[in-house]
Amino acid sequence: MVYLARESSEKLAVSWQDAAIIAVERIIRNPGCGHLRIDLRPAEIRALSMRPFRKYLVFYRWDLEGRELEFYRIRHGGMNLSPLFLFSGG
């Protein structure tokens, strides 16, 4: 958000933050939304685009058995994403 405010405008940064909050709230209400990213690890990471910033994705995992949500990060979908998920997790 600081980057957007500095490089673009504070108004755009606030809009981006609002879109991120709305996307996270949507996931909380419906943990299976978004699409499964079989190319990323740990297994069963899902991604949901942020409206209207559709190129930005919220990455998360829904553990159905434990009924837990794990949020990982928000990144631009055009990035090389695999290296961003090279951590030991679930």
C-alpha positions as CSV (number, residue, x, y, z in Angstrom):
1,M,0.0,0.0,0.0
2,V,2.8,2.4,0.8
3,Y,4.4,1.7,-2.6
4,L,1.1,2.5,-4.4
5,A,0.6,5.7,-2.4
6,R,4.2,6.8,-3.2
7,E,4.3,5.7,-6.9
8,S,0.7,6.5,-7.8
9,S,-1.7,8.1,-5.4
10,E,-3.1,7.7,-1.9
11,K,-6.6,7.3,-3.4
12,L,-5.4,4.3,-5.4
13,A,-3.6,2.8,-2.4
14,V,-6.8,3.0,-0.3
15,S,-8.9,1.5,-3.1
16,W,-6.4,-1.4,-3.4
17,Q,-6.4,-1.9,0.4
18,D,-10.3,-1.9,0.4
19,A,-10.3,-4.5,-2.4
20,A,-7.9,-6.7,-0.5
21,I,-10.1,-6.6,2.6
22,I,-13.2,-7.4,0.6
23,A,-11.4,-10.4,-1.0
24,V,-10.3,-11.7,2.3
25,E,-13.8,-11.3,3.7
26,R,-15.2,-13.2,0.7
27,I,-12.8,-16.1,1.3
28,I,-13.7,-16.2,5.0
29,R,-17.4,-16.5,4.1
30,N,-16.7,-19.0,1.3
31,P,-13.4,-20.8,1.9
32,G,-13.6,-22.9,-1.3
33,C,-13.8,-19.9,-3.7
34,G,-11.0,-19.0,-6.1
35,H,-9.1,-21.6,-8.0
36,L,-6.7,-24.4,-6.9
37,R,-3.1,-23.7,-7.8
38,I,-1.5,-27.1,-8.3
39,D,1.7,-25.4,-9.4
40,L,2.4,-24.1,-5.9
41,R,3.4,-25.7,-2.6
42,P,2.3,-26.5,0.0
43,A,-0.5,-28.5,-1.6
44,E,-4.0,-27.1,-2.0
45,I,-3.1,-23.4,-2.2
46,R,-6.0,-21.5,-3.7
47,A,-6.0,-18.1,-5.4
48,L,-8.7,-15.5,-5.6
49,S,-8.4,-12.3,-7.7
50,M,-9.2,-9.0,-6.1
51,R,-11.9,-6.9,-7.8
52,P,-11.3,-4.5,-9.5
53,F,-7.5,-5.2,-9.3
54,R,-8.0,-8.6,-11.0
55,K,-4.3,-9.1,-11.7
56,Y,-3.6,-9.3,-7.9
57,L,-4.3,-12.6,-6.2
58,V,-4.9,-13.5,-2.6
59,F,-3.2,-16.9,-1.9
60,Y,-4.6,-19.0,0.9
61,R,-5.2,-22.6,1.9
62,W,-8.4,-24.1,3.4
63,D,-7.9,-27.1,5.6
64,L,-11.3,-28.7,5.5
65,E,-10.6,-31.3,8.1
66,G,-9.2,-28.8,10.6
67,R,-11.6,-26.2,9.4
68,E,-8.7,-23.6,9.3
69,L,-7.9,-20.9,6.8
70,E,-4.3,-20.0,6.2
71,F,-3.6,-16.8,4.3
72,Y,-0.2,-16.6,2.7
73,R,0.2,-13.5,0.6
74,I,-1.2,-11.1,-2.0
75,R,0.8,-10.9,-5.2
76,H,0.5,-9.8,-8.8
77,G,-0.4,-12.8,-10.8
78,G,2.2,-12.1,-13.5
79,M,5.0,-12.7,-11.1
80,N,7.1,-15.9,-11.0
81,L,5.1,-17.2,-8.1
82,S,6.7,-20.6,-7.3
83,P,9.8,-19.1,-5.5
84,L,7.5,-17.1,-3.2
85,F,6.1,-20.4,-1.8
86,L,9.4,-22.1,-1.0
87,F,8.8,-22.2,2.7
88,S,8.0,-25.1,4.9
89,G,4.3,-25.1,5.5
90,G,1.5,-27.5,5.9
